[in-house]
Amino acid sequence: MTGPGAKLIDRFSAARVRTALGDTPVVMVTGPRQCGKTTLVRQFIEGKRRYITLDDDTEFEASRRDPVGFLRGLDRVVIDEVQRVPALLRAIKRSVDEDRRPGRFLLTGSANVLTLPQVSESLAGRMEVVSLLPISRAEICGVAPAFLHRAFSGKVADPAETLIGADLLDAVLTGGFPEMLRREDPRRRQVWASEYVEAIVQRDVQDVAQIEKLDQLRHLIRVLAHHSGRLTNFAQIGAQIQLDAKTTRRYVDVLEQLFMVRRVEPWFRSRLKRLVKTPKLHFLDSGLLAAMLGATAERIAKDRSIFGPLLESFVFSEILKQAAWSDGTFAMHHYRDKDQDEVDVVVENDQGRLIGIEVKAAATVVAADFKGLRKLAVASRDGFKLGVVLYDGERIVPFGERLFAAPISCVWG
């Protein structure tokens, strides 16, 4: 096995899991299928926990028919893919209410089970949810990133590694799924990605929703790939595959539950009337998005415009992963006004402070690239801490007070 996926990569979320098991009865690791959840939780078994996967037909049937009986006698157990039997969560709640010892249940889910209509009772106060997305560049480099911490202090630091040009392009086209990292041949990555999407449609979708028009869902995923990083108009998107806006929105909700895409709401304050209040959409893995678009290094060499949306989704995902590891709560937004001036990513912390990030798929930055960031700074007043244009270059260059051009690698450096 070659490439970055050849060795076991330490996942930064493991520390949060370990801490939560020490004081919380139920810990759930959620994220897309095949992102490494099972590998992560297996390191906590150590002969002390029984491992159960609901991908096993026998375990699935037993847990579905009698969730309470299935759990009887189980203690300090790992249950993989728990979204397949949502009723188990109610049975777990009942068990935990009788015995609140920490670390009793370690769960994984390839869907956001807390949004499922079948789950009538919340495990709030009994369960900690740890997000695990595909492997980040920081994890590949083995360097804990401090980008968000520095940015909210108004600073940007030189990265530990600098990816530019062909190396940056390769990282974006590969993404972070372990299987994609293991495959050096781009054609083999595309084969895997195609099979992955088919498995999601054929199997995982049925765990969270009753969707009969699976062919249209397949087509919708392809259409959404062309809208990644763009404003999301459900009526226009649905019209391309003969779906109404309501159905399109419901299907996108399902894909969000399965961690394939993420809607990003606009940042605005009620007094600001000139802001666009339409969400954007991002695929959560740039390698999967590239495969959906048929984007290759050869195609991008001929048409550089293909790279921009891929790079924006790549950066968005890297920042989202870092936010999940960091202390504090962060909300991800975008900014756009009626003059079409925009900021690709706005990160707001729980104190109302924010940073703006513009992503540029070019090796040069000019003053005009900061127009949206300057407007965001005015709109957010004292809450604005930093504006940065991330570009395909090597140097950090100041462009005014709290404004910088910086290499894309600074995000994980």
C-alpha positions as CSV (number, residue, x, y, z in Angstrom):
1,M,0.0,0.0,0.0
2,T,1.4,3.4,-1.0
3,G,0.5,7.1,-0.5
4,P,-0.6,8.9,2.7
5,G,-3.2,6.2,3.4
6,A,-0.5,3.5,3.7
7,K,-0.1,4.1,7.4
8,L,-2.6,4.3,10.2
9,I,-3.3,8.0,10.6
10,D,-4.0,9.3,14.1
11,R,-7.4,11.0,14.2
12,F,-7.7,14.1,16.3
13,S,-11.3,13.2,17.3
14,A,-9.9,10.3,19.3
15,A,-9.0,12.5,22.2
16,R,-12.5,13.8,22.4
17,V,-13.9,10.3,22.4
18,R,-11.5,9.2,25.1
19,T,-12.4,12.2,27.3
20,A,-16.1,11.7,26.8
21,L,-16.0,8.0,27.7
22,G,-14.6,9.1,31.1
23,D,-17.6,11.1,32.1
24,T,-20.6,10.5,29.8
25,P,-22.8,7.3,29.6
26,V,-23.2,7.3,25.8
27,V,-20.7,8.5,23.2
28,M,-21.6,8.6,19.6
29,V,-19.1,9.1,16.7
30,T,-21.0,10.4,13.7
31,G,-19.8,10.9,10.1
32,P,-20.1,9.6,6.6
33,R,-19.8,5.9,5.9
34,Q,-16.2,4.8,5.3
35,C,-14.6,7.9,6.8
36,G,-12.8,5.8,9.5
37,K,-15.4,5.6,12.4
38,T,-15.0,1.9,12.9
39,T,-11.2,2.1,12.8
40,L,-11.4,4.8,15.4
41,V,-13.7,3.1,17.9
42,R,-11.9,-0.2,17.7
43,Q,-9.0,1.3,19.5
44,F,-11.2,1.7,22.5
45,I,-12.2,-2.0,22.6
46,E,-9.0,-3.4,24.0
47,G,-10.7,-6.7,24.9
48,K,-13.0,-4.8,27.4
49,R,-15.9,-4.1,25.1
50,R,-18.1,-6.3,22.9
51,Y,-18.2,-5.1,19.3
52,I,-21.6,-5.3,17.5
53,T,-22.2,-4.0,14.0
54,L,-25.7,-3.5,12.7
55,D,-24.4,-4.1,9.2
56,D,-24.5,-7.8,10.2
57,D,-27.9,-9.1,9.2
58,T,-28.4,-11.3,12.3
59,E,-27.5,-8.5,14.7
60,F,-29.7,-6.1,12.7
61,E,-32.8,-8.4,12.9
62,A,-32.3,-9.2,16.6
63,S,-32.0,-5.5,17.6
64,R,-34.9,-4.4,15.4
65,R,-37.3,-7.0,16.7
66,D,-36.6,-6.5,20.4
67,P,-34.3,-3.5,21.1
68,V,-34.8,-3.7,24.9
69,G,-34.1,-7.5,25.0
70,F,-31.1,-7.0,22.7
71,L,-29.5,-4.6,25.1
72,R,-30.2,-6.7,28.2
73,G,-27.0,-7.8,29.7
74,L,-24.8,-5.6,27.5
75,D,-22.4,-3.3,29.2
76,R,-19.4,-1.4,27.9
77,V,-20.3,-2.2,24.3
78,V,-19.6,-0.7,20.9
79,I,-22.6,-0.6,18.5
80,D,-21.6,0.2,14.9
81,E,-24.0,1.9,12.4
82,V,-26.7,2.4,15.1
83,Q,-28.8,4.6,12.6
84,R,-30.0,1.3,11.1
85,V,-32.2,0.7,14.1
86,P,-33.2,4.1,15.6
87,A,-35.4,2.3,18.2
88,L,-32.2,1.2,19.9
89,L,-31.6,4.8,21.0
90,R,-34.8,4.7,23.1
91,A,-33.8,1.4,24.6
92,I,-30.3,2.9,25.4
93,K,-32.0,5.9,27.0
94,R,-34.0,3.5,29.2
95,S,-30.9,1.5,30.2
96,V,-28.9,4.7,30.9
97,D,-31.6,6.1,33.1
98,E,-31.3,3.0,35.3
99,D,-27.5,3.1,35.3
100,R,-25.6,6.4,34.6
101,R,-22.1,5.0,34.8
102,P,-19.8,6.7,32.1
103,G,-18.6,4.9,29.1
104,R,-21.3,2.3,28.9
105,F,-22.2,2.7,25.2
106,L,-19.9,3.7,22.4
107,L,-21.9,4.1,19.2
108,T,-21.2,5.0,15.6
109,G,-23.6,6.4,13.1
110,S,-23.4,7.1,9.4
111,A,-26.4,9.4,9.7
112,N,-27.3,12.2,12.0
113,V,-29.7,10.1,14.1
114,L,-30.8,13.0,16.2
115,T,-32.7,14.5,13.2
116,L,-34.5,11.2,12.5
117,P,-38.3,11.4,13.0
118,Q,-38.3,7.8,14.5
119,V,-36.2,9.1,17.4
120,S,-39.0,10.5,19.7
121,E,-36.9,11.0,22.8
122,S,-33.6,12.8,23.1
123,L,-30.5,11.5,24.7
124,A,-29.6,15.1,25.7
125,G,-27.5,15.1,28.8
126,R,-26.8,11.4,28.5
127,M,-24.9,11.4,25.2
128,E,-21.9,13.3,23.7
129,V,-21.7,13.4,19.9
130,V,-18.2,13.5,18.3
131,S,-18.0,14.4,14.6
132,L,-15.7,12.5,12.4
133,L,-15.3,13.6,8.8
134,P,-12.9,12.2,6.2
135,I,-9.2,12.6,7.0
136,S,-7.9,16.2,7.1
137,R,-4.6,17.5,5.8
138,A,-3.7,18.3,9.4
139,E,-4.1,14.7,10.3
140,I,-2.1,13.5,7.3
141,C,0.7,15.9,8.3
142,G,0.4,14.9,12.0
143,V,0.3,18.6,13.1
144,A,-2.5,19.9,15.3
145,P,-3.7,23.0,13.5
146,A,-4.1,26.4,15.3
147,F,-5.5,28.4,12.4
148,L,-8.9,29.2,14.0
149,H,-7.3,30.0,17.3
150,R,-4.9,32.4,15.7
151,A,-7.4,33.9,13.3
152,F,-9.8,34.9,16.2
153,S,-6.7,36.6,17.7
154,G,-6.2,38.5,14.4
155,K,-3.1,36.5,13.4
156,V,-2.0,34.2,10.6
157,A,1.1,32.1,10.8
158,D,3.4,30.4,8.2
159,P,2.3,26.8,7.6
160,A,4.4,23.8,8.6
161,E,4.0,22.5,5.0
162,T,3.2,24.5,1.9
163,L,1.1,22.9,-0.8
164,I,1.1,24.8,-4.1
165,G,0.5,24.1,-7.7
166,A,0.2,20.4,-8.7
167,D,0.6,19.2,-5.1
168,L,-2.3,21.3,-3.9
169,L,-4.4,20.1,-6.9
170,D,-3.6,16.5,-6.1
171,A,-4.7,17.0,-2.5
172,V,-8.0,18.6,-3.5
173,L,-8.7,15.9,-6.1
174,T,-7.9,13.1,-3.6
175,G,-9.9,14.4,-0.7
176,G,-9.9,12.6,2.7
177,F,-11.7,9.3,2.4
178,P,-9.2,6.5,3.4
179,E,-10.0,4.5,0.3
180,M,-9.3,7.5,-1.9
181,L,-6.0,8.2,-0.1
182,R,-4.9,4.6,-0.7
183,R,-5.4,4.8,-4.5
184,E,-2.8,6.7,-6.4
185,D,-4.4,6.1,-9.8
186,P,-7.1,8.8,-10.3
187,R,-9.2,6.4,-12.4
188,R,-9.3,3.9,-9.5
189,R,-10.4,6.8,-7.2
190,Q,-13.3,7.6,-9.6
191,V,-14.4,3.9,-9.6
192,W,-14.5,3.8,-5.8
193,A,-16.4,7.1,-5.6
194,S,-19.0,5.9,-8.1
195,E,-19.5,2.7,-6.1
196,Y,-19.6,4.7,-2.9
197,V,-22.4,7.0,-4.1
198,E,-24.4,4.0,-5.4
199,A,-24.1,2.3,-1.9
200,I,-25.4,5.4,-0.3
201,V,-28.4,5.6,-2.6
202,Q,-29.2,1.8,-2.5
203,R,-28.7,1.3,1.2
204,D,-28.1,4.2,3.6
205,V,-30.9,6.4,2.2
206,Q,-33.4,3.8,3.2
207,D,-32.2,4.0,6.8
208,V,-33.3,7.6,7.2
209,A,-36.1,8.2,4.7
210,Q,-38.7,6.5,2.5
211,I,-37.6,7.6,-1.0
212,E,-39.1,5.7,-3.9
213,K,-37.5,7.7,-6.8
214,L,-34.0,6.6,-6.3
215,D,-33.1,7.3,-9.9
216,Q,-34.0,10.9,-9.4
217,L,-31.9,11.0,-6.2
218,R,-28.9,9.7,-8.2
219,H,-29.5,12.5,-10.8
220,L,-29.9,15.0,-8.0
221,I,-26.5,14.2,-6.5
222,R,-24.9,14.8,-9.9
223,V,-26.8,18.1,-10.3
224,L,-25.8,19.2,-6.8
225,A,-22.2,18.5,-7.6
226,H,-22.4,21.3,-10.2
227,H,-23.8,23.6,-7.6
228,S,-21.3,23.0,-4.8
229,G,-20.1,26.4,-3.6
230,R,-23.0,28.2,-5.2
231,L,-26.2,29.7,-3.9
232,T,-28.9,27.0,-3.6
233,N,-32.2,27.6,-5.4
234,F,-34.2,24.4,-4.8
235,A,-36.8,25.2,-7.5
236,Q,-34.2,25.7,-10.2
237,I,-32.2,22.6,-9.1
238,G,-35.3,20.4,-9.0
239,A,-36.6,21.6,-12.3
240,Q,-33.5,20.0,-14.0
241,I,-34.7,16.5,-12.9
242,Q,-38.5,17.1,-12.8
243,L,-38.7,17.5,-9.0
244,D,-40.6,20.3,-7.3
245,A,-38.8,22.6,-4.8
246,K,-40.3,20.9,-1.7
247,T,-39.2,17.4,-2.8
248,T,-35.8,18.7,-3.8
249,R,-35.3,20.3,-0.4
250,R,-36.4,17.0,1.3
251,Y,-33.9,15.0,-0.7
252,V,-31.1,17.4,0.1
253,D,-32.1,17.1,3.8
254,V,-31.5,13.3,3.4
255,L,-28.1,13.9,1.8
256,E,-27.2,16.2,4.7
257,Q,-28.3,13.6,7.2
258,L,-25.9,11.2,5.5
259,F,-23.0,13.7,5.7
260,M,-22.6,14.0,1.9
261,V,-23.4,17.7,1.6
262,R,-23.8,20.6,3.9
263,R,-26.0,23.7,3.5
264,V,-24.3,26.9,4.7
265,E,-26.7,29.6,5.8
266,P,-25.8,33.3,5.1
267,W,-24.5,35.5,7.7
268,F,-26.6,38.6,8.3
269,R,-28.0,40.8,11.0
270,S,-31.6,41.9,11.0
271,R,-30.7,45.6,10.4
272,L,-28.9,44.7,7.2
273,K,-31.5,44.8,4.4
274,R,-29.1,44.5,1.4
275,L,-27.8,41.1,2.1
276,V,-28.6,37.9,0.1
277,K,-30.3,35.4,2.5
278,T,-30.0,32.3,0.3
279,P,-27.9,29.3,1.6
280,K,-25.0,27.8,-0.3
281,L,-24.2,24.1,-0.5
282,H,-20.9,22.3,-0.2
283,F,-19.9,18.7,-0.7
284,L,-18.1,17.6,2.5
285,D,-15.3,15.9,0.6
286,S,-13.5,17.4,-2.4
287,G,-12.3,14.1,-3.7
288,L,-15.9,12.8,-3.9
289,L,-17.0,16.0,-5.5
290,A,-14.2,15.8,-8.1
291,A,-15.3,12.3,-9.0
292,M,-18.9,13.4,-9.4
293,L,-17.8,16.2,-11.8
294,G,-15.3,14.0,-13.6
295,A,-12.6,16.6,-12.7
296,T,-9.1,15.5,-13.4
297,A,-5.7,17.3,-13.4
298,E,-5.8,17.1,-17.2
299,R,-9.3,18.7,-17.5
300,I,-8.4,21.4,-15.0
301,A,-5.2,22.2,-16.9
302,K,-7.4,23.0,-19.9
303,D,-10.2,24.8,-17.9
304,R,-9.0,26.3,-14.7
305,S,-12.6,27.4,-13.8
306,I,-13.4,23.8,-12.7
307,F,-10.9,24.1,-9.9
308,G,-12.4,27.1,-8.0
309,P,-15.5,25.4,-6.6
310,L,-13.5,22.3,-5.8
311,L,-10.9,24.3,-3.9
312,E,-13.6,26.2,-2.0
313,S,-15.3,23.0,-0.8
314,F,-11.9,21.6,0.1
315,V,-11.1,24.6,2.3
316,F,-14.6,24.7,3.8
317,S,-14.3,21.1,4.8
318,E,-10.9,21.6,6.3
319,I,-12.1,24.4,8.5
320,L,-15.3,22.5,9.5
321,K,-13.1,19.6,10.7
322,Q,-10.9,21.9,12.6
323,A,-13.9,23.6,14.3
324,A,-15.0,20.1,15.5
325,W,-11.7,19.6,17.3
326,S,-11.4,23.0,18.8
327,D,-12.7,24.2,22.1
328,G,-15.8,26.4,21.8
329,T,-18.7,26.5,19.4
330,F,-18.4,27.8,15.8
331,A,-21.0,28.5,13.2
332,M,-20.2,28.4,9.5
333,H,-21.8,30.9,7.2
334,H,-21.2,32.7,3.9
335,Y,-21.7,36.4,3.1
336,R,-23.1,38.0,-0.1
337,D,-24.8,41.4,-0.7
338,K,-27.0,42.8,-3.4
339,D,-24.0,44.1,-5.2
340,Q,-22.7,40.5,-5.5
341,D,-19.8,41.1,-3.2
342,E,-19.2,38.0,-1.2
343,V,-17.1,36.1,1.3
344,D,-16.8,32.4,0.8
345,V,-16.7,31.3,4.5
346,V,-17.6,33.3,7.6
347,V,-16.8,31.6,10.9
348,E,-18.6,33.0,14.0
349,N,-17.8,31.9,17.5
350,D,-20.2,31.7,20.5
351,Q,-19.2,35.3,21.5
352,G,-20.4,36.8,18.3
353,R,-16.9,37.4,16.9
354,L,-16.1,36.3,13.4
355,I,-13.5,35.8,10.7
356,G,-13.9,36.0,7.0
357,I,-12.2,33.7,4.5
358,E,-12.1,34.2,0.7
359,V,-10.7,31.3,-1.4
360,K,-8.8,32.1,-4.6
361,A,-7.6,29.4,-7.0
362,A,-4.7,31.6,-8.2
363,A,-1.1,32.4,-7.4
364,T,-1.6,36.1,-7.1
365,V,-3.9,38.4,-4.9
366,V,-4.9,42.0,-5.6
367,A,-6.6,44.6,-3.5
368,A,-10.0,44.0,-5.2
369,D,-10.1,40.5,-3.8
370,F,-10.7,42.0,-0.4
371,K,-13.8,43.9,-1.4
372,G,-16.3,41.4,0.2
373,L,-14.1,41.1,3.3
374,R,-14.0,44.9,3.8
375,K,-17.8,45.0,3.6
376,L,-18.1,42.2,6.0
377,A,-15.8,44.1,8.4
378,V,-18.0,47.2,8.2
379,A,-21.2,45.1,8.7
380,S,-19.9,43.2,11.7
381,R,-18.3,46.2,13.3
382,D,-16.3,45.3,16.4
383,G,-17.0,41.6,15.9
384,F,-14.7,41.3,12.9
385,K,-11.3,39.8,13.9
386,L,-9.6,38.8,10.7
387,G,-10.1,38.7,6.9
388,V,-7.9,36.4,4.8
389,V,-7.7,35.6,1.1
390,L,-6.3,32.1,0.9
391,Y,-4.4,31.6,-2.4
392,D,-2.2,29.2,-4.3
393,G,1.0,30.9,-3.1
394,E,3.8,30.7,-0.5
395,R,3.9,34.1,1.3
396,I,1.7,35.9,3.9
397,V,1.1,39.4,2.7
398,P,-0.8,42.1,4.7
399,F,-3.4,44.1,2.8
400,G,-4.6,46.5,5.5
401,E,-5.7,46.3,9.1
402,R,-6.7,42.7,10.0
403,L,-6.5,41.7,6.3
404,F,-4.0,39.3,4.8
405,A,-3.3,37.2,1.8
406,A,-2.1,33.8,3.0
407,P,-1.2,30.4,1.5
408,I,-4.0,27.9,1.6
409,S,-1.8,25.6,3.7
410,C,-2.1,28.0,6.6
411,V,-5.5,26.4,7.3
412,W,-3.8,23.2,8.5
413,G,-0.3,24.5,9.3
